[in-house]
């Protein structure tokens, strides 16, 4: 009996490993490939510490991602001079604005430009940025592009923490990247294991303390202060300034506390803020249809199309307000 149990256990183990190997192979065959090199570089030349390499070209999940001479996503080498009667909209954001893995013509900033007559929407997103880094993008880049309008695409899930900024700084100082585990490269882990680990981390008070940014922490204050400084700078220059909050592609209902807290802050501070989470929920969109692929929950084409549609409708009243064009 003991031997039979051992044989059955061994057989189950072999079948389990075979199933896992099959699932790994299936993911590798169905998920589009990406370039091995990174689009990012770490530098002390800017207090952003991490930038996208200028004039670079990689492939992200089967789609080309190119940057212009300023190091932002673009299919052209340079941003052309501002044209007469052009409404120039500078969009500052993170990876949900870059939208790697989606063709440039189908990311929400490109779609938004096509929905807004006589407009040029300039994508100034960089993956992993928080609001402190958004402010630096505005100061270092956006204001020099003569924008008529500034949109900050906030991601409330992690924009009010400094974890990635601190990591960027360490990398810029020359510290090596965090050591990877043997399983980090497995597609199965990326697709399912990482989410399971993230779920387990919710039960660890220290690991979960900074999720979404805790208003009691210094990081929340530092990032909200940066947002207020951006709004004040735009107001001083008479540039309309709007903040748009973008939802994650997992658990819309569970994101509501983060979004409610942020939009309460907007109301208290008199900021013009648009809540896309509620618009996504009202649209009836199935969250599962908005994710890039099983490995990556970043937005796909459908998410981008929905974001552009809702943003065009929400930004319309702001764009119709009279303002003084930047000379």
C-alpha positions in Angstrom: 0.0 0.0 0.0 2.8 2.4 0.9 4.5 1.7 -2.4 1.3 2.2 -4.3 0.8 5.6 -2.6 4.4 6.5 -3.5 3.9 5.5 -7.2 0.6 7.5 -7.4 2.3 10.5 -5.8 5.2 10.3 -8.3 2.8 9.9 -11.2 0.8 13.0 -10.0 4.0 15.0 -9.7 5.1 14.0 -13.2 1.7 14.9 -14.7 1.7 18.2 -12.8 5.1 19.1 -14.1 4.0 18.1 -17.6 0.9 20.3 -17.3 3.0 23.2 -16.1 5.5 22.7 -18.9 2.7 22.7 -21.4 1.2 25.8 -20.0 4.6 27.5 -20.1 5.1 26.5 -23.7 1.6 27.6 -24.7 2.2 31.1 -23.2 5.5 31.4 -25.0 3.9 30.5 -28.3 0.8 32.7 -27.9 2.2 35.9 -26.2 4.0 38.1 -28.8 7.8 38.5 -28.2 9.6 41.6 -26.9 13.1 42.9 -27.5 15.6 41.8 -24.8 17.0 45.3 -24.4 15.4 48.0 -22.2 14.1 51.3 -23.4 15.2 52.9 -20.2 18.5 54.4 -18.9 19.3 55.6 -15.4 21.1 58.9 -15.1 22.0 61.7 -12.6 21.7 64.2 -15.4 18.1 64.8 -14.3 16.4 64.4 -10.9 14.0 62.1 -12.7 16.8 59.6 -12.6 15.2 57.3 -15.2 14.5 58.3 -18.8 13.6 56.6 -22.0 16.5 56.5 -24.4 16.1 59.1 -27.1 15.7 58.0 -30.7 15.4 54.4 -29.6 13.4 51.6 -31.1 12.4 48.3 -29.4 9.6 45.8 -29.7 7.1 45.3 -26.8 4.9 42.3 -27.0 5.0 42.4 -30.8 4.5 46.1 -31.3 7.2 48.6 -32.1 7.9 51.3 -29.5 9.9 54.3 -30.8 11.1 57.4 -29.0 11.8 60.9 -30.4 14.9 63.0 -29.7 13.5 64.1 -26.3 13.1 60.5 -25.2 9.3 60.2 -25.3 7.1 57.9 -27.3 6.6 59.1 -30.8 6.8 57.8 -34.4 8.7 60.9 -35.4 12.3 62.0 -34.6 11.2 65.4 -33.4 8.1 67.3 -32.4 7.4 69.8 -35.2 7.2 73.5 -34.5 3.9 74.8 -33.3 1.5 75.7 -36.1 -0.9 78.7 -36.3 -4.3 77.9 -34.8 -2.9 74.6 -33.4 -4.2 73.6 -29.9 -1.2 71.9 -28.4 -2.0 69.5 -25.5 0.9 68.1 -23.5 0.0 64.9 -21.7 2.2 63.8 -18.8 1.9 60.3 -17.3 3.4 56.9 -16.7 3.2 53.5 -18.4 -0.5 53.7 -18.9 0.2 56.7 -21.1 3.1 55.2 -22.9 1.0 52.0 -23.5 3.9 49.7 -24.6 2.5 46.8 -26.5 0.0 48.8 -28.4 0.7 50.4 -31.8 1.4 54.1 -31.6 -1.6 55.0 -33.8 -3.9 53.1 -31.3 -2.7 54.5 -28.0 -5.1 56.9 -26.3 -3.0 60.1 -26.9 -3.0 59.4 -30.7 -6.7 58.5 -30.7 -7.5 61.6 -28.6 -5.6 63.8 -31.1 -7.8 62.4 -33.9 -11.0 63.1 -31.8 -10.0 66.8 -31.2 -10.0 69.0 -34.3 -6.9 71.2 -34.9 -5.1 69.6 -31.9 -1.7 68.1 -31.4 -1.5 65.8 -28.4 2.1 65.2 -27.3 2.8 62.1 -25.3 5.2 62.8 -22.4 4.6 59.6 -20.5 7.4 57.5 -18.9 6.8 54.1 -17.3 7.1 54.0 -13.5 7.0 57.7 -12.9 5.2 59.2 -9.9 3.9 62.8 -9.6 7.3 64.2 -8.4 8.7 63.0 -11.7 5.6 64.4 -13.6 6.4 67.8 -12.2 10.0 67.5 -13.4 8.8 66.5 -16.9 6.6 69.6 -16.9 9.5 71.9 -15.9 12.1 70.3 -18.1 10.1 69.5 -21.2 6.4 70.3 -21.4 6.6 74.1 -20.8 9.2 74.4 -23.5 6.9 73.0 -26.1 4.4 75.9 -25.8 1.4 73.9 -24.7 -2.1 75.5 -24.8 -3.3 72.8 -22.4 -1.7 70.4 -19.9 -3.2 67.0 -19.0 -1.7 65.0 -16.2 -2.7 61.3 -16.4 -2.6 60.1 -12.8 -2.5 56.4 -11.9 -3.8 56.4 -8.3 -2.7 52.8 -7.7 0.9 53.9 -7.1 1.5 57.5 -8.1 1.5 58.7 -4.6 4.4 56.6 -3.4 8.2 57.1 -3.9 9.2 53.4 -4.1 10.1 53.5 -7.8 11.7 57.0 -7.6 14.0 55.8 -4.9 14.8 52.7 -6.9 15.5 54.9 -10.0 17.9 57.0 -7.8 19.8 54.0 -6.6 20.2 52.7 -10.2 21.3 56.1 -11.4 24.0 56.1 -8.6 25.3 52.8 -10.1 23.8 50.3 -7.8 22.9 47.0 -9.5 19.4 46.1 -10.3 17.6 43.9 -7.7 18.7 40.3 -8.1 16.2 38.2 -10.0 15.0 34.9 -8.8 15.2 31.8 -11.1 11.5 31.8 -11.6 11.1 35.5 -12.6 11.7 34.7 -16.2 9.0 32.1 -16.4 5.9 33.1 -18.2 3.7 31.2 -15.8 5.1 33.2 -12.9 4.6 36.5 -14.8 1.1 35.5 -15.7 -0.1 34.0 -12.4 2.6 33.6 -9.8 3.4 37.4 -9.5 -0.3 38.2 -8.9 -0.6 35.4 -6.3 2.5 36.8 -4.5 1.0 40.4 -4.7 -2.2 39.1 -3.2 -0.3 37.4 -0.3 1.6 40.6 0.3 -1.7 42.3 1.1 -1.7 40.4 4.4 1.7 41.9 5.3 1.2 45.3 6.9 4.6 46.7 6.0 4.4 45.5 2.3 0.9 46.9 1.9 1.3 50.1 3.8 2.2 52.3 0.8 -0.2 50.9 -1.8 -1.9 53.8 -3.5 -0.2 56.2 -1.2 -1.2 56.7 2.5 -2.2 60.3 3.2 -0.4 59.9 6.5 2.9 59.3 4.9 5.6 61.8 3.7 5.4 60.3 0.2 1.7 61.2 -0.2 2.4 64.8 0.8 5.5 65.1 -1.4 3.5 63.9 -4.4 0.3 65.9 -3.8 2.5 69.0 -3.2 4.1 68.3 -6.6 0.7 68.2 -8.2 -0.4 71.4 -6.6 2.9 73.1 -7.7 2.2 71.9 -11.3 -1.3 73.4 -11.2 0.0 76.7 -9.7 2.7 77.0 -12.4 0.2 76.3 -15.2 -2.2 78.9 -13.6 0.6 81.5 -13.5 1.3 80.9 -17.2 -2.5 80.9 -18.0 -2.4 77.3 -19.3 -5.5 75.3 -18.6 -4.6 72.3 -16.4 -6.6 69.1 -15.9 -5.9 65.9 -14.0 -7.3 62.6 -15.3 -7.2 59.5 -13.1 -6.7 56.3 -15.1 -7.9 52.9 -13.6 -6.0 49.7 -13.4 -7.4 46.7 -15.4 -8.1 44.7 -12.3 -11.0 45.0 -9.9 -12.7 48.3 -10.8 -14.8 48.2 -7.7 -11.9 47.7 -5.4 -10.2 50.8 -6.8 -13.0 53.1 -5.7 -11.5 53.9 -2.2 -8.2 55.1 -3.9 -10.1 57.1 -6.5 -12.5 58.6 -4.0 -9.7 59.7 -1.7 -7.8 61.3 -4.6 -10.9 63.1 -6.0 -11.8 64.3 -2.5 -8.3 65.9 -2.5 -9.0 67.5 -5.9 -12.3 69.0 -4.6 -10.6 70.3 -1.4 -7.8 71.9 -3.5 -10.0 73.2 -6.3 -8.2 71.1 -9.0 -10.0 70.2 -12.2 -10.0 66.4 -12.0 -11.7 63.8 -14.2 -12.5 60.3 -12.8 -12.1 57.8 -15.6 -12.7 54.9 -13.3 -16.4 55.8 -12.9 -16.7 56.3 -16.6 -15.1 52.9 -17.3 -17.5 51.3 -14.9 -20.5 53.1 -16.4 -19.4 51.8 -19.9 -19.9 48.2 -18.8 -16.5 47.2 -20.1 -15.3 43.8 -19.1 -12.0 44.2 -17.3 -10.6 41.0 -18.8 -11.0 42.5 -22.3 -8.8 45.5 -21.4 -5.6 43.8 -20.5 -2.6 43.6 -22.9 -2.1 39.8 -22.5 -1.9 37.2 -19.7 1.6 38.4 -18.7 0.9 42.1 -18.6 -2.1 43.9 -17.2 -1.2 47.2 -18.9 -3.9 48.6 -21.3 -4.6 47.0 -24.7 -6.1 48.7 -27.7 -9.7 48.4 -26.3 -8.7 50.2 -23.1 -6.9 52.9 -25.1 -10.0 53.4 -27.3 -12.3 53.6 -24.3 -9.9 56.0 -22.5 -9.7 58.3 -25.6 -13.5 58.3 -26.1 -14.2 59.2 -22.5 -11.4 61.7 -22.3 -12.5 63.5 -25.4 -16.0 63.9 -24.0 -14.7 65.0 -20.6 -12.1 67.4 -21.9 -14.5 69.1 -24.4 -15.8 71.7 -21.9 -12.3 72.6 -20.8 -11.0 73.0 -24.3 -14.0 75.2 -25.3 -13.2 77.7 -22.5 -11.4 80.8 -23.8 -7.7 80.9 -23.0 -4.6 82.8 -24.0 -2.5 80.9 -26.5 1.1 80.5 -25.6 3.3 82.6 -27.9 
